[in-house]
Every structure is written in C-alpha cells, then in structure tokens.
Amino acid sequence: MSLQPVSGLSAVQSSGARLIVVSNRLPLTLCKTEDGWSTERSSGGLASAMNPLLRKGGGDWIGWAGTSVAGTSGEADEDAQKRSAILAQWAERERCYAVDLPEQVATGFYEGYANQTLWPVFHNFPSLLKFESKAWDAYVEANRIFCETVVQRYKPNDLVWIHDYHLMLLPQMLRDRLPDAAIGFFLHIPFPSSEIFPVLPRREELLEGLLGADLLAFQTHGHLQQFRAALLRVLGMESKIEQVAVGSRPVRLEALPIGIAPAEYTDLLTSDKTTAESSMPNGSRVTADARYCLPSTAWITRRALSSACMPTLICFDPHLRSRRKSS
C-alpha cells in the first residue's frame, strides 16, 4: 500500500476532506487587560504560512489560547464567562478552536518539558537539558487534552495536520482513537543527531508517538536522516529513505521546507498605495518584480496552493481509509 498525492486543492475540496490544523498556539492570542480580555493576532511564521491555506481551502485550527483561568466562583467565575464568550467568537468567526489547559498543566507542558527538555536537545545543546518527571506528566496530559479536542471536531475524511515539538505524542494518541484518520506531522525545529537524541528522557515514547502519523515532514533532508538514525538506534527500527513500516502501515518521510505565501505580500503592491510608493533599502522603487525577492521555498504556497500538486502531508488519498480497512 502506498500514499498517493491528490492533484490540487480543488481535489481535496471535492473529496469532502477538511483540513484540521493543530498547533500549540492559535493565530490568535487571548490577553488579560484591566478591562477584561482582548484578542491579538499572531505574527509568527506558522500563522503566516497557514492562514492563506486555510482561507483558500477552509478548515479548522485547534490550539491553546495562551491563557488559563483559575477559580470557579464570584469575580473569577464572571471573568471566565467573559473569556469563554471571546473564545466562542473565535470559533464562529475565525474557525479557531481553543484548547483549555489547566494552569499547572500549561506551565509544565510548555515551560517545562517542551522548552527545558525538548528544545535544548533538538537544537544540539544537551548540556542545557532540564528534566522533571512532573513536567513530563504535564506534557502527556496536555497532548491528551489536545487529542480530546481534535476527536470532538473530527469528521470522516478530515485531514489532521499537527505541528511541532509540543505535540509529539498526539499522532499516536489520535491513531488509537481514530484508526482511519489521515494524520500528518510537521517538525519546525531541527531533529538532533542520533548521538544526542538518546540523552533525551522519554525518547522511546516520543518516537512511538510520532509514528502514529501517516506522514512525518521535516525542514531538511538532514533532519529526516537524523530521525531515521534515531529510529534505528533507539527503537531498532529500520527504514527506507522515504518511509518506515509500522506493522502493515507505512509512514511516509519527507523534507518539506516551510516558508511564506508570497502573494500575501506582493498583493500589497497593488492594494496599498503607501507600500507601492515606498522604496527598497538601496533606493530602488518597489515593483511587482519584488515577489522574486521573497523566499522560494514556501512549500505551503508552491505545493499546497498550486493546482499542480498538493503536499503529501495534507493530501492523503481520500480512499486511504477503505484501503487500510481492506489491507
């Protein structure tokens, strides 16, 4: 059995597939103010890459709102109701669905295991690694809560696209709950060498969590090869350059560097007079040709929004489920 690319975003839409993006944070952030709560838009790289795709093809975005609420009575309860009302607006107007993490879980998950354990090791700074078992427990619990939210939103034929090191357990958790779901995972940070990865506490669980996906994508071929080396060294699993077999199920491996959607910026040349009349740093006038100065490695645009090709990450064969059941 092999995964077949679907040609074009229209093919995914016509198949009834819906894209569900899952990441630690949403493109919206909930901020506490003196007057209550306010919404701020994220300017991060993931939001810049994914927003054009979701606007064009539709879909849901699931992630943490960035805050947690403590207390269940009086003023705290009223505050929580206001917060819930804003999150409901996000869902209705923006199709952004907030995952509620208890305060202690959010702290241990994000500030603990994700950023004090995973981040240093994945960036080849093992000497900076800090590990606490309670932070690992919070990481597991946060991934479980994300899983419950995705399961609640999931419909048959949906394409679930998970992002980054905060959610490395989520693919297998979803596989256990949704055996026939099409699941992709994209790692936005480097994958460490097989000499460094084994120092990571709970490394086996992380690899097994990732292997719940149908496709694992990395920024570079080097990171992909280091993942393959870690599979062999830690789990004793051999793999091919493009896939690894998990029982009878193939997990595809790809290098898909992420970038921006150039049209989001070049359109300003015609829609915004100030931008069109501004000058480049060297004094030359901005023209339509400025688009060629933008990164050309934007696989979101080049491969996902192109009518010629949809990245394997979000274009699993719509008949994958029936093939899996018959295999």
ZIJO-V27627 format. One record per pair of residues at least 24 apart in sequence whose C-alpha atoms are under 6 Angstrom apart, sorted by the first residue. I is the first residue (numbers start at 1). J is the second residue. D is the distance in whole Angstrom. If there is no record, write none. Layout:
I:J:D
I:J:D
//
This chain:
4:317:5
5:312:6
5:315:6
6:315:5
7:308:6
7:309:5
7:310:6
8:307:4
8:308:6
8:309:5
8:310:5
17:157:5
17:158:5
18:59:5
18:158:5
18:159:6
19:59:5
19:158:6
19:159:5
20:59:6
20:60:5
20:61:6
20:159:6
20:160:5
21:61:5
21:161:5
22:61:6
22:62:5
22:63:6
22:162:5
23:63:5
23:163:5
24:63:5
24:64:6
25:63:5
25:64:5
26:63:5
29:65:6
29:66:6
30:65:6
49:260:5
60:95:5
61:96:5
62:96:6
62:97:5
62:98:6
63:98:5
63:99:5
64:98:5
64:99:5
65:98:5
68:103:5
105:138:5
108:135:4
108:138:5
109:135:6
109:138:5
109:139:4
114:166:6
122:190:6
122:191:5
122:192:5
143:167:6
143:170:6
161:185:6
164:188:5
168:206:6
168:209:6
168:210:6
169:206:6
169:209:4
171:209:6
171:210:6
171:212:5
171:213:5
172:209:5
172:212:4
175:212:6
180:321:5
183:213:5
183:214:5
184:213:5
184:214:6
184:215:5
184:313:5
185:216:5
186:217:5
187:218:5
190:223:6
191:223:5
193:226:5
194:229:6
194:230:5
214:251:5
215:251:5
215:252:4
215:253:6
215:313:6
216:253:5
217:253:6
217:254:5
217:255:5
218:255:5
218:256:6
219:255:5
219:256:5
219:257:4
220:255:5
221:255:5
258:298:5
258:299:6
259:297:6
259:298:4
260:298:5
261:301:5
266:291:6
//
